[in-house]
Amino acid sequence: MISRLQKRMVIGCVYVAIAAAISFGIYWNSGYRPTCSDGIQNGAEEGLDCGIKACGVACAVPVTPVQIQNIQLVKTPAGDYDFAARIYNPNVEYGIESGVFDIVIINPAGVEALRIARQMFYMLPGQTKYLVAASLKNIPDGASAHVDLKSIEWIHTVGTVSSELTLGRQHFDVGPTDTSFDAVITNNSDFDFDQIDVAVLLLDAKGNSIAVNTTNAQTIPSHTDRYFRVVWPFAVPTGTQVQAFIDTNVFDNSNFLKYHGTQEKFQQFF
């Protein structure tokens, strides 16, 4: 025989169940429930508004920050300073369409002495490149430098992205009073580029920077060559090595030459 206490417990459980059902009904009918467009990671989503099981869309690979691997600020024989920073984009599915950084000069006391603001850069997925600046003035002796990344506009890519630029017929010459480097850029792609950027580093036997130089080549049609030459107004020691880097921003639509009123774009990559 059921006791009065047991009856009360059964009735209480029934009331709790009814209250829970009413609360759920109010919640469900309120119109809010996990969706794949609410900007919140909820329900069975594997990420924010994504997941094969929940939304039928795979979640994008998260972006890994740019790595600043080496920074050198060197005084050249001309008395000014050159800056070179090696950076690496570890992302294989994301390029940098546009990036902004400041070069920050630190005096020997550890205090910021100068800030060279709003330097622009771009990068391919998985690329290692140099950020360089030549002939910097008003740098205190014994100063160091670091890179302050201000903003980066990432762009998701599909497949392998390459500018298909190569460097040939390189010639490095050290004279009694100056140093020069010249070479030929070949545009092996099917696109006509408006501008190609060139950075040239002079390195000692240990791989440390002696000086840098920059230039650019403009209006380079598909499958054509372009000659360039850079000069330093001083001689460098015997055994100096040279490294040249060429690059173009394939994510900037204005970098592609116009034909018949339209503008080309690497549409197959992003």
NUVEXNU-349830 format. One record per residue (C-alpha): residue number from 0; chain; z, y, x. Coordinates in steps of 0.5 Angstrom, whole numbers, m for minus. Layout:
@i: NUM ch: A w: Z v: Y u: X
...
***
This chain:
@i: 0 ch: A w: 0 v: 0 u: 0
@i: 1 ch: A w: m2 v: 7 u: 3
@i: 2 ch: A w: 4 v: 11 u: 4
@i: 3 ch: A w: 4 v: 19 u: 2
@i: 4 ch: A w: 4 v: 21 u: 9
@i: 5 ch: A w: m3 v: 17 u: 10
@i: 6 ch: A w: m6 v: 20 u: 4
@i: 7 ch: A w: m4 v: 27 u: 6
@i: 8 ch: A w: m8 v: 25 u: 13
@i: 9 ch: A w: m14 v: 22 u: 10
@i: 10 ch: A w: m14 v: 29 u: 5
@i: 11 ch: A w: m13 v: 33 u: 11
@i: 12 ch: A w: m19 v: 30 u: 15
@i: 13 ch: A w: m24 v: 31 u: 9
@i: 14 ch: A w: m22 v: 38 u: 9
@i: 15 ch: A w: m23 v: 39 u: 16
@i: 16 ch: A w: m30 v: 35 u: 16
@i: 17 ch: A w: m32 v: 39 u: 10
@i: 18 ch: A w: m30 v: 46 u: 13
@i: 19 ch: A w: m34 v: 44 u: 20
@i: 20 ch: A w: m40 v: 42 u: 15
@i: 21 ch: A w: m40 v: 49 u: 12
@i: 22 ch: A w: m39 v: 52 u: 19
@i: 23 ch: A w: m45 v: 49 u: 22
@i: 24 ch: A w: m49 v: 50 u: 15
@i: 25 ch: A w: m47 v: 58 u: 16
@i: 26 ch: A w: m49 v: 57 u: 24
@i: 27 ch: A w: m56 v: 54 u: 22
@i: 28 ch: A w: m58 v: 58 u: 17
@i: 29 ch: A w: m56 v: 64 u: 20
@i: 30 ch: A w: m63 v: 63 u: 24
@i: 31 ch: A w: m60 v: 63 u: 31
@i: 32 ch: A w: m61 v: 56 u: 35
@i: 33 ch: A w: m64 v: 54 u: 42
@i: 34 ch: A w: m71 v: 56 u: 43
@i: 35 ch: A w: m76 v: 56 u: 48
@i: 36 ch: A w: m77 v: 64 u: 48
@i: 37 ch: A w: m70 v: 67 u: 47
@i: 38 ch: A w: m69 v: 68 u: 55
@i: 39 ch: A w: m63 v: 64 u: 55
@i: 40 ch: A w: m62 v: 57 u: 58
@i: 41 ch: A w: m60 v: 53 u: 52
@i: 42 ch: A w: m61 v: 47 u: 48
@i: 43 ch: A w: m64 v: 41 u: 53
@i: 44 ch: A w: m68 v: 46 u: 57
@i: 45 ch: A w: m68 v: 45 u: 64
@i: 46 ch: A w: m69 v: 52 u: 66
@i: 47 ch: A w: m70 v: 59 u: 63
@i: 48 ch: A w: m74 v: 57 u: 57
@i: 49 ch: A w: m77 v: 51 u: 60
@i: 50 ch: A w: m77 v: 44 u: 61
@i: 51 ch: A w: m82 v: 38 u: 59
@i: 52 ch: A w: m77 v: 35 u: 54
@i: 53 ch: A w: m75 v: 41 u: 51
@i: 54 ch: A w: m81 v: 46 u: 51
@i: 55 ch: A w: m86 v: 42 u: 54
@i: 56 ch: A w: m87 v: 47 u: 60
@i: 57 ch: A w: m85 v: 45 u: 67
@i: 58 ch: A w: m80 v: 50 u: 70
@i: 59 ch: A w: m83 v: 54 u: 76
@i: 60 ch: A w: m80 v: 52 u: 83
@i: 61 ch: A w: m75 v: 58 u: 84
@i: 62 ch: A w: m77 v: 63 u: 90
@i: 63 ch: A w: m74 v: 63 u: 96
@i: 64 ch: A w: m72 v: 69 u: 100
@i: 65 ch: A w: m77 v: 72 u: 106
@i: 66 ch: A w: m74 v: 70 u: 113
@i: 67 ch: A w: m73 v: 75 u: 118
@i: 68 ch: A w: m73 v: 71 u: 124
@i: 69 ch: A w: m74 v: 75 u: 130
@i: 70 ch: A w: m74 v: 83 u: 131
@i: 71 ch: A w: m75 v: 87 u: 138
@i: 72 ch: A w: m75 v: 94 u: 139
@i: 73 ch: A w: m78 v: 96 u: 146
@i: 74 ch: A w: m79 v: 102 u: 150
@i: 75 ch: A w: m86 v: 102 u: 153
@i: 76 ch: A w: m88 v: 105 u: 159
@i: 77 ch: A w: m91 v: 111 u: 155
@i: 78 ch: A w: m84 v: 113 u: 154
@i: 79 ch: A w: m84 v: 111 u: 146
@i: 80 ch: A w: m82 v: 105 u: 142
@i: 81 ch: A w: m85 v: 99 u: 139
@i: 82 ch: A w: m83 v: 95 u: 134
@i: 83 ch: A w: m84 v: 88 u: 132
@i: 84 ch: A w: m81 v: 83 u: 127
@i: 85 ch: A w: m83 v: 76 u: 126
@i: 86 ch: A w: m82 v: 74 u: 118
@i: 87 ch: A w: m83 v: 68 u: 114
@i: 88 ch: A w: m85 v: 66 u: 107
@i: 89 ch: A w: m82 v: 59 u: 106
@i: 90 ch: A w: m85 v: 59 u: 99
@i: 91 ch: A w: m91 v: 54 u: 98
@i: 92 ch: A w: m93 v: 57 u: 91
@i: 93 ch: A w: m91 v: 64 u: 91
@i: 94 ch: A w: m95 v: 70 u: 95
@i: 95 ch: A w: m92 v: 77 u: 96
@i: 96 ch: A w: m97 v: 82 u: 93
@i: 97 ch: A w: m93 v: 88 u: 95
@i: 98 ch: A w: m87 v: 89 u: 99
@i: 99 ch: A w: m83 v: 95 u: 101
@i: 100 ch: A w: m79 v: 95 u: 107
@i: 101 ch: A w: m75 v: 100 u: 112
@i: 102 ch: A w: m74 v: 100 u: 119
@i: 103 ch: A w: m67 v: 102 u: 121
@i: 104 ch: A w: m65 v: 104 u: 128
@i: 105 ch: A w: m58 v: 103 u: 130
@i: 106 ch: A w: m55 v: 107 u: 136
@i: 107 ch: A w: m51 v: 103 u: 141
@i: 108 ch: A w: m45 v: 105 u: 137
@i: 109 ch: A w: m47 v: 101 u: 132
@i: 110 ch: A w: m49 v: 107 u: 127
@i: 111 ch: A w: m55 v: 108 u: 123
@i: 112 ch: A w: m59 v: 113 u: 127
@i: 113 ch: A w: m66 v: 113 u: 124
@i: 114 ch: A w: m69 v: 110 u: 118
@i: 115 ch: A w: m77 v: 109 u: 118
@i: 116 ch: A w: m78 v: 108 u: 110
@i: 117 ch: A w: m83 v: 105 u: 106
@i: 118 ch: A w: m87 v: 101 u: 110
@i: 119 ch: A w: m92 v: 96 u: 106
@i: 120 ch: A w: m93 v: 89 u: 107
@i: 121 ch: A w: m96 v: 83 u: 104
@i: 122 ch: A w: m96 v: 75 u: 105
@i: 123 ch: A w: m99 v: 69 u: 103
@i: 124 ch: A w: m95 v: 63 u: 101
@i: 125 ch: A w: m92 v: 59 u: 107
@i: 126 ch: A w: m94 v: 65 u: 112
@i: 127 ch: A w: m91 v: 67 u: 118
@i: 128 ch: A w: m93 v: 74 u: 120
@i: 129 ch: A w: m91 v: 80 u: 124
@i: 130 ch: A w: m89 v: 87 u: 122
@i: 131 ch: A w: m90 v: 92 u: 127
@i: 132 ch: A w: m90 v: 99 u: 128
@i: 133 ch: A w: m92 v: 103 u: 134
@i: 134 ch: A w: m91 v: 109 u: 138
@i: 135 ch: A w: m84 v: 111 u: 135
@i: 136 ch: A w: m81 v: 117 u: 137
@i: 137 ch: A w: m74 v: 120 u: 137
@i: 138 ch: A w: m71 v: 113 u: 139
@i: 139 ch: A w: m64 v: 113 u: 143
@i: 140 ch: A w: m64 v: 109 u: 149
@i: 141 ch: A w: m60 v: 102 u: 148
@i: 142 ch: A w: m62 v: 102 u: 140
@i: 143 ch: A w: m63 v: 96 u: 136
@i: 144 ch: A w: m67 v: 95 u: 130
@i: 145 ch: A w: m67 v: 91 u: 123
@i: 146 ch: A w: m71 v: 90 u: 117
@i: 147 ch: A w: m68 v: 93 u: 110
@i: 148 ch: A w: m73 v: 89 u: 105
@i: 149 ch: A w: m73 v: 94 u: 99
@i: 150 ch: A w: m77 v: 91 u: 94
@i: 151 ch: A w: m82 v: 85 u: 93
@i: 152 ch: A w: m87 v: 83 u: 88
@i: 153 ch: A w: m88 v: 76 u: 88
@i: 154 ch: A w: m94 v: 72 u: 85
@i: 155 ch: A w: m95 v: 65 u: 83
@i: 156 ch: A w: m101 v: 61 u: 86
@i: 157 ch: A w: m105 v: 55 u: 85
@i: 158 ch: A w: m107 v: 51 u: 90
@i: 159 ch: A w: m108 v: 53 u: 98
@i: 160 ch: A w: m109 v: 60 u: 99
@i: 161 ch: A w: m113 v: 63 u: 105
@i: 162 ch: A w: m117 v: 69 u: 107
@i: 163 ch: A w: m121 v: 65 u: 111
@i: 164 ch: A w: m121 v: 70 u: 117
@i: 165 ch: A w: m122 v: 68 u: 124
@i: 166 ch: A w: m122 v: 71 u: 131
@i: 167 ch: A w: m127 v: 70 u: 136
@i: 168 ch: A w: m130 v: 73 u: 143
@i: 169 ch: A w: m123 v: 76 u: 145
@i: 170 ch: A w: m123 v: 80 u: 151
@i: 171 ch: A w: m116 v: 82 u: 154
@i: 172 ch: A w: m117 v: 87 u: 160
@i: 173 ch: A w: m112 v: 91 u: 164
@i: 174 ch: A w: m114 v: 97 u: 168
@i: 175 ch: A w: m111 v: 101 u: 173
@i: 176 ch: A w: m108 v: 106 u: 168
@i: 177 ch: A w: m109 v: 103 u: 161
@i: 178 ch: A w: m110 v: 96 u: 158
@i: 179 ch: A w: m115 v: 94 u: 152
@i: 180 ch: A w: m116 v: 88 u: 148
@i: 181 ch: A w: m122 v: 87 u: 144
@i: 182 ch: A w: m125 v: 82 u: 139
@i: 183 ch: A w: m129 v: 80 u: 133
@i: 184 ch: A w: m127 v: 78 u: 126
@i: 185 ch: A w: m131 v: 74 u: 122
@i: 186 ch: A w: m130 v: 74 u: 114
@i: 187 ch: A w: m132 v: 66 u: 113
@i: 188 ch: A w: m130 v: 67 u: 105
@i: 189 ch: A w: m135 v: 68 u: 99
@i: 190 ch: A w: m131 v: 75 u: 98
@i: 191 ch: A w: m133 v: 82 u: 101
@i: 192 ch: A w: m126 v: 85 u: 103
@i: 193 ch: A w: m125 v: 93 u: 103
@i: 194 ch: A w: m120 v: 92 u: 109
@i: 195 ch: A w: m117 v: 88 u: 114
@i: 196 ch: A w: m111 v: 89 u: 118
@i: 197 ch: A w: m110 v: 88 u: 125
@i: 198 ch: A w: m104 v: 87 u: 129
@i: 199 ch: A w: m104 v: 86 u: 137
@i: 200 ch: A w: m98 v: 84 u: 141
@i: 201 ch: A w: m97 v: 84 u: 149
@i: 202 ch: A w: m92 v: 79 u: 151
@i: 203 ch: A w: m88 v: 78 u: 158
@i: 204 ch: A w: m88 v: 71 u: 160
@i: 205 ch: A w: m82 v: 69 u: 156
@i: 206 ch: A w: m85 v: 71 u: 150
@i: 207 ch: A w: m82 v: 78 u: 149
@i: 208 ch: A w: m86 v: 84 u: 147
@i: 209 ch: A w: m88 v: 89 u: 152
@i: 210 ch: A w: m92 v: 93 u: 147
@i: 211 ch: A w: m96 v: 93 u: 140
@i: 212 ch: A w: m102 v: 96 u: 137
@i: 213 ch: A w: m105 v: 96 u: 130
@i: 214 ch: A w: m112 v: 98 u: 127
@i: 215 ch: A w: m116 v: 96 u: 121
@i: 216 ch: A w: m123 v: 94 u: 120
@i: 217 ch: A w: m126 v: 96 u: 113
@i: 218 ch: A w: m132 v: 94 u: 109
@i: 219 ch: A w: m133 v: 87 u: 111
@i: 220 ch: A w: m138 v: 83 u: 107
@i: 221 ch: A w: m138 v: 76 u: 106
@i: 222 ch: A w: m140 v: 71 u: 112
@i: 223 ch: A w: m141 v: 77 u: 117
@i: 224 ch: A w: m137 v: 80 u: 123
@i: 225 ch: A w: m134 v: 86 u: 125
@i: 226 ch: A w: m132 v: 88 u: 132
@i: 227 ch: A w: m125 v: 92 u: 134
@i: 228 ch: A w: m122 v: 95 u: 140
@i: 229 ch: A w: m115 v: 97 u: 141
@i: 230 ch: A w: m112 v: 101 u: 148
@i: 231 ch: A w: m106 v: 102 u: 151
@i: 232 ch: A w: m105 v: 108 u: 155
@i: 233 ch: A w: m101 v: 104 u: 161
@i: 234 ch: A w: m102 v: 98 u: 165
@i: 235 ch: A w: m98 v: 92 u: 164
@i: 236 ch: A w: m96 v: 87 u: 169
@i: 237 ch: A w: m100 v: 81 u: 171
@i: 238 ch: A w: m99 v: 75 u: 167
@i: 239 ch: A w: m98 v: 79 u: 160
@i: 240 ch: A w: m100 v: 75 u: 154
@i: 241 ch: A w: m104 v: 78 u: 148
@i: 242 ch: A w: m103 v: 75 u: 141
@i: 243 ch: A w: m107 v: 78 u: 135
@i: 244 ch: A w: m106 v: 77 u: 128
@i: 245 ch: A w: m111 v: 79 u: 123
@i: 246 ch: A w: m110 v: 79 u: 115
@i: 247 ch: A w: m112 v: 82 u: 109
@i: 248 ch: A w: m109 v: 82 u: 102
@i: 249 ch: A w: m112 v: 77 u: 97
@i: 250 ch: A w: m107 v: 79 u: 92
@i: 251 ch: A w: m110 v: 86 u: 91
@i: 252 ch: A w: m116 v: 87 u: 87
@i: 253 ch: A w: m117 v: 94 u: 90
@i: 254 ch: A w: m119 v: 90 u: 96
@i: 255 ch: A w: m125 v: 87 u: 93
@i: 256 ch: A w: m131 v: 91 u: 94
@i: 257 ch: A w: m134 v: 92 u: 87
@i: 258 ch: A w: m141 v: 90 u: 85
@i: 259 ch: A w: m145 v: 92 u: 78
@i: 260 ch: A w: m139 v: 96 u: 76
@i: 261 ch: A w: m134 v: 90 u: 76
@i: 262 ch: A w: m129 v: 88 u: 81
@i: 263 ch: A w: m128 v: 81 u: 84
@i: 264 ch: A w: m121 v: 77 u: 84
@i: 265 ch: A w: m119 v: 71 u: 87
@i: 266 ch: A w: m118 v: 68 u: 80
@i: 267 ch: A w: m118 v: 61 u: 82
@i: 268 ch: A w: m111 v: 62 u: 86
@i: 269 ch: A w: m107 v: 66 u: 81
***
